[in-house]
């Protein structure tokens, strides 16, 4: 597995990354699909957390 620094460095060779870009790296084993009503949260040290609520299609 790559560190965050390695991942950003590698992707920066092919894409112009700017603040706010999201990098999706895959799904860990055992994780189910996302359905309406799910809340997805994420955080990075030093930044405010983010929460997304999945709405119905």
Buried (B, 14 or more C-beta within 10 A) or exposed (E): EEEEEEEEEEBEEEEEEEEEEEEEEEEEEEEEEEEEEEEEEEEEEEEEEEEEEEEEE
